[in-house]
């Protein structure tokens, strides 16, 4: 994908939306879309798992070429139906931007690896030949989020099917309809390409109970969880092989060697993509004091609205709410009514009226401000002034909270870039670009919406959903 610009967004969106019905005008539920029953959606998790296992047995009997035909059809349908899923996603969850969600689906279709990611290894020596192949687990149980619901379902499906698995999903309860639409899309693609009619499955009413059944079911050989710390912890405690993609709080450092004009634009572009819902998006900025004013000015030129300290404190009380946790302690958590909302909608909550050209809310804060310490997933960006690289790295690492998810830096100083990368230890480290370059959007490399920092797989792909099998032929098949 090229670097994102408003002109490119318009061009892509206009090309896709032409002749496609607006999803908000359609009737849909977790089991139907516009009167058509969704394929692969069940009321009982045990039945869903049994169906997914039948899908696995069918795909296991296929050649790699046949698997790739299914994946090719998934890509085609994803591009064709991106407008529908984008509209559904925003309408159902109330989060994000339709134009950006379309682009995310196109990114998934274009840059999620398929069967080419499955590569065998051979080793020969005096004692013969050893072949190591990447085999499927069987049936994969996948928990998906509300922030990138259909994108994650399709991305995971492509990788898991490429690896030869069947899949059963337990989607986020607030994104059931669009998640199940994506499940139906994958099954339609499978049938159209000569595969099983049901290859991936889901629930009509996913619950914690259905997730618990999935996590303990003997036919589930691998668990993949993309979500908050609570569900990731539950999956990692299941006793099964698990891949966990948890939360992040990505910091950005801007030093005085950076191209400040570019940094201002890149940071706002990344922070506001789908209203900051991607877990890789910029969440807080640490700017050298001698360039901070210029950086803020460049941000304002690119759709940022600067609020005062008093307004920031007032907004903080709106977007963060106090709750009592299981231990009886009062904690602050993000308000669901604010996650992924447009900047003008958030500003209106504190009596500030702006037009839609405002993409991001920026403010200067100290390090301990709630905007710095909490992952908001909103187009709100706190800026903390620092005096030198040592202070910047120290505060940025602390703000990341040891998630080791994603970090960003704008600098031309190789020593500074290297020092921060070594200190923060994140799965993704983006230099001099918007955050979305880290998942292949305007940057090199493949994409994923399951970034497994806690369990170490990193930017997951088909090979992440395989297990290695070794075949040994002693004393033979070496021809030199």
C-alpha positions in Angstrom: 0.0 0.0 0.0 1.2 3.5 -0.7 1.6 6.2 2.0 -1.9 7.3 3.0 -3.1 10.7 1.7 -6.6 12.2 1.5 -6.5 12.0 -2.3 -5.6 8.3 -2.2 -8.3 7.6 0.4 -10.9 9.3 -1.9 -9.7 7.4 -5.0 -9.8 4.0 -3.3 -13.1 4.5 -1.5 -14.8 5.9 -4.6 -13.6 3.0 -6.7 -14.8 0.4 -4.2 -18.1 2.0 -3.2 -19.3 2.4 -6.8 -22.2 0.1 -7.3 -22.1 -1.3 -3.7 -25.0 -0.9 -1.4 -24.6 1.1 1.8 -24.6 -1.4 4.7 -26.4 1.0 7.0 -29.4 0.6 4.6 -29.3 -3.1 4.9 -30.9 -5.3 7.7 -28.4 -7.4 9.5 -28.0 -9.4 12.7 -25.5 -12.0 14.1 -27.1 -14.7 12.0 -28.5 -12.9 8.9 -27.5 -10.2 6.4 -30.3 -8.6 4.4 -32.4 -11.7 4.6 -29.6 -14.1 3.8 -28.6 -16.6 6.5 -24.9 -16.4 7.5 -22.9 -19.6 7.0 -21.0 -21.1 9.8 -22.8 -19.4 12.8 -24.0 -21.7 15.6 -25.9 -21.3 18.9 -23.8 -24.0 20.6 -20.0 -23.9 20.9 -19.7 -27.7 20.9 -21.5 -27.8 17.6 -19.4 -25.0 16.2 -16.2 -26.9 17.2 -17.5 -30.1 15.6 -18.2 -28.2 12.3 -14.8 -26.6 12.4 -13.2 -30.0 12.8 -15.0 -31.3 9.8 -13.7 -28.3 7.9 -10.2 -29.0 9.1 -10.4 -32.7 7.9 -11.6 -31.4 4.5 -8.8 -28.8 4.1 -6.2 -31.3 5.4 -7.0 -33.6 2.5 -6.5 -30.7 0.0 -3.3 -29.8 -1.8 -1.5 -26.6 -1.0 -2.6 -25.3 -4.4 -6.3 -25.9 -3.5 -5.8 -24.1 -0.2 -4.3 -21.1 -2.0 -7.4 -21.0 -4.3 -9.6 -20.6 -1.2 -7.3 -17.8 0.1 -7.4 -16.1 -3.3 -11.2 -16.1 -3.3 -11.2 -14.7 0.3 -9.0 -11.8 -0.9 -11.3 -11.1 -3.8 -14.5 -11.1 -1.6 -12.8 -9.0 1.1 -11.9 -6.2 -1.4 -15.3 -6.4 -3.0 -17.2 -6.3 0.3 -14.9 -4.0 2.2 -17.5 -1.1 2.1 -20.2 -3.4 3.6 -18.0 -4.5 6.5 -16.7 -1.0 7.1 -20.2 0.4 7.4 -21.3 -2.5 9.5 -18.3 -2.2 11.9 -18.9 1.5 12.6 -22.7 1.1 12.8 -22.5 -1.8 15.2 -19.6 -0.7 17.5 -19.9 3.1 17.1 -16.1 3.2 16.8 -13.7 4.3 14.1 -14.1 5.7 10.6 -15.8 4.1 7.6 -13.2 5.3 5.1 -10.3 4.0 7.2 -12.0 0.6 7.9 -12.3 0.1 4.1 -8.6 0.7 3.8 -7.9 -1.8 6.6 -9.8 -4.5 4.9 -8.0 -3.8 1.6 -4.7 -4.0 3.5 -5.7 -7.4 5.0 -6.6 -8.7 1.5 -3.4 -7.5 -0.1 -0.7 -8.1 2.5 -1.8 -11.1 4.7 0.6 -14.0 3.8 -0.9 -17.2 2.4 0.6 -20.6 1.7 3.9 -19.0 0.5 4.6 -18.5 4.2 4.8 -22.2 4.8 8.3 -23.3 4.0 9.9 -26.7 4.7 13.5 -27.1 5.8 15.9 -29.9 4.8 19.2 -30.8 6.4 21.7 -33.3 5.0 24.9 -34.7 6.4 26.9 -37.9 6.8 24.0 -39.5 8.5 21.4 -38.9 5.9 18.5 -36.5 5.5 16.2 -34.7 8.0 13.1 -32.9 6.7 11.2 -30.4 8.9 7.7 -29.4 7.8 5.2 -26.9 9.2 2.1 -28.8 10.0 -1.4 -27.6 11.1 -2.5 -27.8 14.7 -6.0 -28.9 13.8 -8.9 -26.8 15.0 -7.8 -23.3 16.2 -9.9 -21.4 18.7 -9.7 -17.6 18.1 -11.0 -14.7 20.3 -11.3 -11.5 18.4 -11.7 -7.8 19.4 -14.3 -5.1 18.8 -11.7 -2.6 17.6 -10.7 -4.5 14.4 -13.4 -7.2 14.3 -13.9 -8.3 10.7 -10.3 -7.4 9.8 -9.0 -9.8 12.5 -11.4 -12.5 11.5 -10.3 -12.4 7.9 -6.6 -11.9 8.6 -6.6 -14.8 11.1 -8.6 -17.0 8.7 -6.2 -16.5 5.8 -3.2 -17.4 7.9 -4.9 -20.3 9.7 -6.3 -21.8 6.6 -3.0 -21.4 4.8 -1.5 -23.4 7.6 -4.1 -26.1 7.0 -6.3 -25.5 10.1 -10.0 -25.2 10.7 -11.1 -22.3 12.9 -13.8 -21.5 15.4 -14.2 -17.9 16.5 -15.6 -16.4 19.7 -16.0 -12.7 18.7 -16.3 -9.7 20.9 -19.9 -9.4 22.1 -20.0 -5.8 20.8 -19.0 -6.7 17.3 -20.9 -10.0 16.6 -22.7 -9.0 13.5 -19.7 -7.7 11.5 -17.5 -10.5 12.8 -20.0 -13.2 11.7 -20.4 -11.5 8.4 -16.7 -12.0 7.9 -17.0 -15.6 8.9 -19.7 -16.1 6.4 -17.5 -14.4 3.7 -14.7 -16.9 4.4 -17.1 -19.8 4.1 -18.6 -18.4 0.9 -15.1 -18.1 -0.5 -14.3 -21.6 0.5 -17.3 -23.1 -1.3 -16.7 -20.9 -4.4 -13.2 -22.2 -4.6 -14.2 -25.9 -4.2 -13.5 -26.1 -0.5 -15.8 -27.2 2.3 -19.0 -25.2 2.7 -18.1 -24.6 6.3 -14.4 -24.1 7.1 -14.6 -21.5 9.9 -17.3 -21.1 12.5 -18.6 -18.7 15.1 -21.3 -18.1 17.7 -24.5 -16.2 17.4 -24.2 -15.0 21.0 -20.6 -15.3 22.1 -20.2 -15.2 25.9 -17.6 -15.8 28.6 -19.1 -19.3 28.9 -18.7 -20.1 25.2 -15.1 -18.9 25.4 -14.5 -21.2 28.4 -15.9 -24.2 26.5 -13.7 -23.4 23.6 -10.6 -23.0 25.8 -11.2 -26.4 27.5 -12.5 -28.4 24.6 -10.2 -31.4 23.7 -10.6 -30.8 19.9 -9.1 -27.3 20.2 -5.3 -27.6 19.8 -4.3 -24.0 19.6 -5.8 -20.8 21.1 -5.3 -17.4 19.6 -6.5 -14.3 21.5 -6.5 -10.8 20.2 -7.9 -8.5 22.9 -7.4 -6.8 26.3 -5.3 -8.1 29.1 -8.1 -9.9 30.9 -9.0 -12.3 28.0 -5.4 -12.8 27.1 -4.6 -13.8 30.6 -7.5 -16.3 30.6 -6.3 -17.9 27.4 -2.7 -18.1 28.6 -4.0 -19.9 31.8 -5.9 -22.5 29.8 -3.1 -25.1 29.8 -3.1 -25.2 25.9 -0.7 -23.8 23.4 -1.8 -20.2 23.1 -0.9 -17.1 21.2 -1.7 -13.9 23.0 -1.9 -10.4 21.4 -2.4 -8.0 24.2 -2.7 -4.3 24.8 -0.1 -1.6 24.2 0.4 2.1 24.9 2.8 3.1 22.1 5.0 6.2 22.9 6.6 8.5 20.3 9.9 10.3 20.8 10.7 13.3 18.6 14.3 14.7 19.0 15.9 17.9 17.6 17.4 16.1 14.6 14.0 15.0 13.2 12.3 16.4 10.1 9.8 18.3 12.3 7.4 19.1 9.4 7.2 15.4 8.4 7.1 14.2 12.0 4.1 16.5 12.8 2.1 15.1 9.8 3.2 11.5 10.3 2.2 11.4 14.0 -1.2 12.9 13.3 -1.8 10.6 10.4 -0.9 7.6 12.5 -2.7 8.7 15.6 -6.0 9.4 13.8 -6.1 6.3 11.6 -9.5 4.7 12.4 -9.7 7.2 15.3 -6.7 5.5 17.1 -8.3 2.1 17.4 -5.2 0.1 16.1 -3.1 -1.0 19.0 0.0 0.1 17.2 -1.2 3.8 17.0 0.7 6.7 18.6 -0.7 7.2 22.1 1.7 9.8 23.7 4.5 12.0 22.5 7.8 12.9 24.2 9.3 15.9 22.4 12.5 17.7 22.9 11.7 21.1 24.4 13.7 23.1 21.8 11.4 21.7 19.0 8.2 21.2 20.8 6.6 24.5 19.7 7.4 23.8 16.1 6.1 20.2 16.3 2.8 21.4 17.8 2.5 24.0 15.1 3.0 21.3 12.4 0.4 19.1 14.1 -2.1 21.9 14.0 -1.5 22.3 10.3 -2.5 18.7 9.8 -5.8 18.7 11.6 -4.8 18.8 15.3 -6.7 21.0 17.8 -4.7 22.3 20.8 -6.6 22.4 24.1 -5.5 24.0 27.4 -4.5 22.2 30.5 -7.8 23.0 32.1 -9.7 21.6 29.1 -7.5 18.5 29.1 -8.3 17.8 32.8 -12.0 18.3 32.0 -11.9 16.0 29.0 -10.0 13.4 31.1 -13.0 13.2 33.5 -15.2 12.4 30.5 -13.1 9.8 28.6 -11.9 8.0 31.8 -14.4 6.6 34.3 -13.8 5.2 37.8 -14.8 1.6 38.5 -14.3 -0.8 41.4 -12.3 -3.9 40.4 -12.6 -7.4 41.9 -10.2 -6.5 44.6 -12.4 -3.7 45.7 -10.0 -1.0 44.5 -11.1 2.0 42.6 -9.4 2.2 39.2 -9.8 4.3 36.1 -10.8 2.8 32.8 -11.7 4.2 29.4 -15.3 5.0 28.7 -16.8 2.8 25.9 -18.9 5.8 24.8 -15.6 7.6 23.9 -13.4 4.9 22.4 -12.8 5.4 18.7 -15.0 8.5 18.4 -14.3 11.4 16.2 -12.3 14.3 17.7 -15.2 16.8 17.2 -17.5 14.5 19.1 -15.1 14.2 22.0 -14.6 18.0 22.1 -18.4 18.6 22.1 -18.5 16.7 25.4 -16.6 19.5 27.1 -18.5 22.3 25.2 -15.9 22.9 22.5 -17.4 23.2 19.0 -15.2 22.4 16.0 -15.8 21.1 12.5 -14.9 17.8 11.0 -11.6 19.0 9.7 -10.3 18.5 13.2 -8.9 15.0 13.3 -7.0 15.0 16.6 -7.0 16.6 20.0 -3.5 17.5 21.3 -2.5 19.0 24.7 0.6 19.5 26.7 0.7 17.5 29.9 3.1 16.2 32.5 4.3 12.6 32.6 1.8 11.5 35.2 -1.3 12.8 33.4 -4.0 10.2 32.8 -3.7 10.7 29.0 -0.1 9.5 29.1 -0.6 6.6 31.5 -3.8 5.1 30.0 -4.2 3.6 26.5 -7.3 5.6 25.4 -7.8 4.4 21.8 -9.2 7.8 20.9 -7.7 10.6 18.8 -6.3 12.3 21.8 -2.6 12.9 22.0 -0.7 14.2 25.0 2.7 15.9 24.5 5.3 15.9 27.2 8.4 18.1 26.9 11.8 16.5 27.6 15.3 18.0 27.8 17.4 15.3 26.3 17.4 11.7 24.9 18.1 10.1 28.2 15.0 11.7 29.8 12.9 10.9 26.7 13.8 7.2 26.7 13.3 6.8 30.4 9.8 8.3 30.3 8.8 6.6 27.1 9.8 3.2 28.4 7.8 3.8 31.6 4.8 5.0 29.7 4.8 1.8 27.5 4.3 -0.1 30.8 6.4 -3.1 29.7 3.8 -4.3 27.2 6.6 -4.5 24.6 4.1 -3.9 21.9 5.0 -0.9 19.7 7.1 2.3 19.9 7.9 5.1 17.5 10.7 7.6 17.0 11.4 10.6 14.7 15.1 11.3 14.5 18.1 11.3 12.2 20.4 10.4 15.0 21.3 6.7 14.7 22.6 6.6 18.3 19.3 7.9 19.6 17.3 5.5 17.4 19.4 2.5 18.5 19.3 3.4 22.2 15.5 3.7 22.3 15.0 0.5 20.3 17.2 -1.4 22.7 15.6 0.1 25.8 11.9 -0.3 24.9 12.1 -3.9 23.5 8.9 -3.6 21.6 7.7 -6.1 19.0 7.3 -3.2 16.5 9.6 -0.2 16.3 8.7 2.4 13.7 11.3 5.0 12.6 10.3 8.3 10.8 6.9 7.1 9.6 3.3 6.9 10.7 2.5 4.0 13.0 0.6 2.1 10.4 3.9 1.6 8.5 4.6 -1.0 11.2 1.9 -3.3 9.8 2.9 -2.9 6.1 0.7 0.1 5.3 3.2 2.4 3.6 6.0 0.3 4.9 7.5 -3.0 3.8 6.5 -6.4 5.2 3.3 -8.3 5.7 0.3 -7.2 7.7 -1.6 -8.7 10.7 -4.1 -7.6 13.3 -2.8 -10.2 15.8 0.4 -8.8 17.2 1.6 -11.4 19.7 3.9 -9.6 22.1 3.1 -11.5 25.3 3.8 -14.9 23.8 6.6 -13.9 21.4 5.3 -14.7 17.9 5.3 -11.0 17.0 3.7 -10.1 13.7 1.8 -13.3 13.2 1.3 -15.0 9.9 0.5 -18.5 8.6 3.7 -20.0 10.0 2.6 -18.8 13.5 -0.3 -21.2 13.4 1.8 -24.3 12.6 3.7 -26.9 14.6 7.0 -28.3 13.4 7.2 -32.0 12.4 10.5 -33.8 11.7 11.0 -36.8 9.4 14.4 -38.5 9.4 16.0 -40.9 6.9 19.2 -42.1 8.3 22.2 -42.9 6.1 20.3 -42.3 2.9 19.1 -39.6 0.4 22.3 -37.5 0.7 23.6 -37.4 -2.9 27.0 -35.9 -2.3 
